[in-house]
Amino acid sequence: MESMKRCRAGWVYPTSLLCVYGFLSMVKPLEPFLIPFLTGPDKNLTMEQVANQIFPVWTYSYLALLVPVFLLTDWLRYKPVIVFQCCALFGTNAMLLWLGGVGFMQAMEFVYAVVTACDVAYFSYIYSMVALQHYLKATSYCRTTQLLGNTVGSVLGQLLVSFNLLTYKDILVLTLVLISIAMVTAVLLPMPRTSMFFHYRGEKGGGLTEEGNDNENTPKTGRVETEEEETSRGAPTGEDIPQDIREDPVEDDGKCGESSPAERRGCCNTLQQLWRDFLQSFSSREMLYWSAWWALSTCGFNQTVNYIQALWEHVEPSSNFTIYNGGVEAVSNLFGAGAAYGVGFIQLDWSCWGELALGSLSGLGGAALFAMVFSANIWVCYAGYVVFKSLYMLLITIAMFRIAAGLSSERYALVFGANTFAALVLQTILTSIVVDSRGLGLDIVPQFIIYGSYFSCIALLFLLRGLYTFYRHRTAPERRTGEQQNQIRDTHSEQKC
């Protein structure tokens, strides 16, 4: 029993459970064939209804939910949001299986937006449960299992469809079974005692002091203890605390649901600290440039991934062609993972060459999009998508590394969340103008011409910025030498005087 407690108190147990949950939740065999399923005999929807009326709901809902879910995640301490995410994922697939029509599919997209908005809880949870020295390993394991689950799901879906082993509805039933198993692992996750802002380790009832600063006695290891761990090391339990100082708001004043003035002050201090951390994190000009690329490129990447199946269906309809969407997704995930992993072995001065890399590789991504549109060949479309996704995974890994390296405090979730929110704002604007039937409602080919042009503009912007940065780095030694010579001349002049 004692060894089991020690195991659960360490970092391996929660990381393992989270990896299992991440793997099972990402096994989605039907996802590469979603448009053929919706436009086929099962749902009888048209391509215009799917692309211009149903899919935009996810973008709008994701934007509206991201900030509230981010704050709720911290307030509820991660685990409840992960469990709720699993419930929403089950509901998404259940609606796909048993409901039909434009209205119900729009509701399904809203529920799926809840799932994606809750992703912040998945990555924030592990940082709240492991010590700082285990961050890299835990992050690597969680991301690898997610990519592996996505790859397994794509391959599984391709095999089931290609060999006619299961129908689309049977595949959804299989997905529901996997999600149910994932639910069990989510429930078994240990509950953190604290969180980043609302339950920061410090004074009772709040995560911050009255001045809004972190408690000076708080360990800076990023480590959070579970209830079992605190009990095992001798921390006072509820029974050990005298009755007059226990935290029990219901018994203290009998007003359930009303917050005390101290709690309200703690919430205000938390929000003020959030704002101060936000301003401090983006005070660096280099941080702003990398974050700008993150937001701009993620916007275009999400649009491309969301509507790539519609382009494939346009180039080669699934009714007269054995589609290989699942295989292409699997290959693109593997190439993307390989590209992201390979970044760690590149010896390069990113402060000098980083923006040039962003510009040139973004230009290659735009060229891949143009090749997909103008080739009218499904195999060129497949190859272009693999190239495009691999380049994005490579660059977003570099951007995350540069941003994390530039942060003076451990506010990764805040900065990454802000960049994702900015990307969603841009994506919402782009969707409402280009895709939505209430806007231009363009067909899929003009859409991808716009996306290719969009990445070309990003490439031009960062190429110009990269050339300027490169010139500044090359001339910096000359400027320093000139300044030193001027200082020497001034010193000699003063001595003569």
Secondary structure, DSSP 8 states (H G I E B T S, - for coil): -HHHHHHHHSSHHHHHHHHHHHHHHH--TTGGGHHHHHHSTTT---HHHIIIIIHHHHHHHHHHHHHHHHHHHHHHTSHHHHHHHHHHHHHHHHHHHH--SHHHHHHHHHHHHHHHHTHHHHHHHHHHHS-GGGHHHHHHHHHHHHHHHHHHHHHHHHHHHHTT-S-HHHHHHHHHHHHHHHHHHHHHS--BS--SSTT-SSSTT-SS-TTS---TTS-SS----BHHHHHHTT---TTTS-GGGS--HHHHHS-TT---HHHHHHHHHHHHHHHHHHHHHT-SHHHHHHHHHHHHHHHHHHHHHHHHHHHHHHHS-GGGS---HHHHHHHHHHHHHHHHHHGGG----HHHHHHHHHHHHHHHHHHHHHHHHHH--HHHHHHHHHHHHHHHHHHHHHHHHHHHHH-SSS-HHHHHHHHHHHHHHHHHHHIIIIISTTTT---HHHHHHHHHHHHHHHHHHHHHHHHHHHHHHHHHHHHHHHHHHHHHHHHHHHHH-
